[in-house]
Amino acid sequence: MGFFEKLKSGLKKTKDALTSKLDGLFSSYDKIDDDFYDELMDVLITADLGVGTSDYVTERLRADVKTMKLKTGTEAREQLMRILAETVGDGGELNISTSPSVILVVGVNGVGKTTSIGKIALNLKKNGKKVMLAAADTFRAAAIEQLEVWAQRDGVALVKQSEGADPAAVVYDAISAAKKQGVDVLIVDTAGRLHNKKNLIDELAKINRVIERELSGCSKETLLVLDAVTGQNALLQAKEFAKVADVTGIVLTKLDGTAKGGIVLAIKRELGIPVKYIGVGEGAEDLQPFNGQEFVKAMFEQ
């Protein structure tokens, strides 16, 4: 099964919740009037686009129907697809042009952060990159052990210390090893303690100082891992993390387990942060770079 087919399959719950309702909506109205737009707004909110994004999309469609003189439900549906695709945009490629480049991965516990790191590492390795992992989530012993399993599975190097070690010291050791071993991408796991913002801010600031000192001018990404199943809570997490970290991209996991796939559009529209990876299954191959056009197509294609 190709990735587009996996994407269609993974988005089935969202597709069932959103597309069937939209199809019913477009086919049940002879003319596109205020009642139609009110119902459209309700359908979009149900798919977890959020009130703000749903209102934006609805008003864009209202304006386009008028200026483009669209008459049929089919024409309006096609224009809605274009608006959604434009709203979600594309994730864009990772900024990993230097060797080594650094990817900091942040996110609360339980969202699939460590698993996502393992899958991203495998993706990059298959694209010819030499990858190293740094176990800087020293707050939980289980996080170090889980990352070690992924490193062995992916066949990539891992730098770790013991539970409770200074995360910045782990990053320092990892950077030294990455330089010596000619690593292309160093992926750093960090502790997900959003409930204690001061600790998180201090920890990330210290890690970033080490990176800037030891790898001045290197390409760097800060990826925030979110669980799509949590819907609007994921958006709230993104807003909180954006306050304490320079988040450059989102990794959205578990899209196959939710009807709330519209959260992708809400995150991009409300925060301006691109979704760079999406997970549509449990397999290592099921976390892939995000393509906005394919995402919308997979939601609407029969």
N, C-alpha and C positions, 0 to 999 in steps of 0.2 A: 504493500500500500504506500503510495507516494505521500509526501507531507500534506499536500492540499487535501487529499482524501482523509488523512488523519485529522486535519483541521476541521473539515466538515463534520466528521464523526465526533470530534471533541467538543464542537460547539452545538451539538444536537439539542441539549437542554435549553440553551439560549435561543437557538433557532425555533424550537417548538413554542417557547414562551413568547417570542417576539414576532417572528415571521408569520406564523399562522394567524395571529391577531391582526397584524398589519394587512395581510391578504384579505381577511374578512372585512376589515375597515375600508380598504380601497374599493372592494367590490360591492359594498352595501350602500355606498353613497352615489346617487345619480349626479349630484353637483357638490362641489367642494365648498362647504360653507363653514360658519363658525362652529357648529356642532361637530363637524368633521375634525377641525383643529383641536377642539377640546378633548375629543376622544383619542386623537393621535398623541396628545400630550400625556394622557393617562397611560397609554400603551408603552411609551418610551420610559416613563418613570418606573413602570413595573419591571422593565428590563435593566433597571439600576443605572440608567444614564444620569439620574439625579435631577432635581427640579431645575437647577440653573442650565444644565446642558440640554435637557428636554425642551425647555422654553426657547433656548437659542435655536435648536434644530427646527422646532415648530414654526417659529417666526421667520426663519430663513426660507422654509418651504412656502409659507404664506406669501412672502415677498416675491419669490421666484415664480410661483403659480401666476401671480398677477402680471409681473413684467414679461414673462415668457409666454403669457396667454395659453397656459396649459388647460386642456379641457377634460381629459379623461383620467380615470384613476390610474391607468397604466403609465401614463406620462408622469403623473405626480409621484408614483412609486419609484420610477427610474430616477427622477430628480432627487428624491429622498435618499436613495442609495449614493448618489454623487455627493450630496451634502454630508452624509455620514462618513464616506471615505475621505473627504476633504478635512472633516473635523478630526478624525483619528490620526490622519497623516501617516508617515512612515517612521519606523524606529530609528533609521539611520545606522550606519556602521559604528562599531566600537572604535573609540579613539585609542588605538594600540600601535601607533606608528614608530615608536622608539623601542629599542631593545636594551634593557627590559622596559616594558610598560607595566603599570600597576592597575589592578582592578580591586577596589575596596568594595566589599559586599556587606550591606547593613540590612537590618530587619529584625522584628521581634521574634522571640522563640516560637516555634510551632508553625511557621509559614512555609517551611521547606527551604530555608536559607542554605544549609550545608549541602543538601541534596542538589540544589540548583548550582552551587559551586562545582560539584562533581560533574554535572551535566555540561556546564559551560566549558569546563576544562577539557572534557572529551570532544566537544564541538570544535574548540580551538586546535586541539591536537590533530584532529582529522583534517583540519585546514592547514596543516604543516607548521604549526607553532609549537615551540618548546615551552612547556608550561610547568610552573611550580606553584604549590599551594603553601600558604602560611596559616597555621592554626592559632590565630590571635584571639579567638574566643576562648580565653583561658578561664572564664567564669564557670564553665561547665565542663567537667571531665568528659562527659558523653559527647560533647561537640568535637573534642580533639579526636576521640576514638572513631567517631563517625566519619570525620574528614580523612582519617588515616585509611579507612576501608575504601573510600572513594579514590584516594591516591593510588592505592594498590590496584584497584579495579581498572583505573584509567592508564596505569603505567606512567605516572608522573611523580616528580619528587615532592616531598613534604618536609617542611621545617616546623618543628614543634618544640615546646618545653612542657613542663609539668603544669598541672592544674594550679591556678592561682598566680602564675608567673606574670610579669609585667608584659602586657600585649605589645607595647612599643619595642620592648627588647626582642620579642619574637620577630617583629617586622624588621628590626635592624639585622638580626641574624639571617633572615630570609633574603634581604637585599644583598648582603655580603655573598651569600651562597649563589644567588641569581647572577650576580656579576661574574663570579668565578666560573660558573657552569654554562655561561652563554645563553641564559634563559630569555625567551621572547616576552612572556607574559607571567607576571607574578600576581596570583589571586589571593587576596587576604580576607579570611573569615573574621568577623568582628562580633563582639557580644551584643545581644539584642535587649538592652535594658532601657526601653523607652519610659518605663515607669519611674526611672531615676534619671531625669534629663541631665543633671549636673555631672554625674559620673560618665554618662555617655558623651557629653560635650567635651569633658576633660580628656577622656580616653581617645576620642577621634582626633582632637586637636594635637595630642601628643604623637599619635601615629602619623598624622600629616606632617608634623615638624620633622620627624625622622625621615620621611620620604623626601621632603623638600631638601633636607640637608644632604642626604646620601645619594639621591637621584635627581638632582636639580635639573629642571627642564624636561623631565620624562613625561610621556603621555599618561594620563590618569583618568579613570572612570570611577564614579561612586554609584554603584547599582543598589537600588532598594528592592528587596524581595517582598512581594505582597501576595496574600492568599485570596484569589478571586471569589472563593465561596463566601467570604465575609462581606462582599458587596460594599456598601457605603462605609463600613468600618475600615475597609482598605484605603478608601479615599482620606478618611480622617487620619489614619496612620501616616499616609504619604504627606499630608499637610504638616504633621508634627515633626516627622523626620526632616522635611525640607527646611524647617526652622533651625535645625542643629547640624545639618550636614549639607554640603554642596552636591545634592543628588543630581546626577547627569542622566540617569535612565532607570526604568522600572523593569523588574522581572516579575511577571504575573503568572503565578502557578495555579494549578488545579482548575483551569477553565473548563475541563471536561466534566467536572463535578458540580457545575452550577448553571442556573438559568440566568445568572446575573452578569453575563459577558459584556453588557453595555458599560460596565465600570471602566473598561478600557477608554471609552470616549470621554467619560467624566474626568478621569485623571488627566488626559491630555488637554481637554478644554479648560479645566479649572486651575491646573497647576502649570501647564506648559511644559511638562516633563514627558519626553517620549517613552513609550513602552518599547524596550529593546529586545526582550525575549518573552515568549509565552510558552506555558506548559499545557499540553493537551493530552496527557497520559502519564502512566507510571514509568514507561521505559526510558532508558538513557537517551534515546533518539527523539523523545517526544517534547523536549525543550528546544525550541528553534528560534532563530532571529525573527523578529516581528515584521510582517508585511501588511500594511494597512489596507491596501487594495484587496489582497487575498482574504483578509479577515472579513471585510464587509461582503465580499462575493460569497464566501463560505456561509455566511449567515442567511443570505437571500437565495442562493442558487437552489433549484429544486433537485 
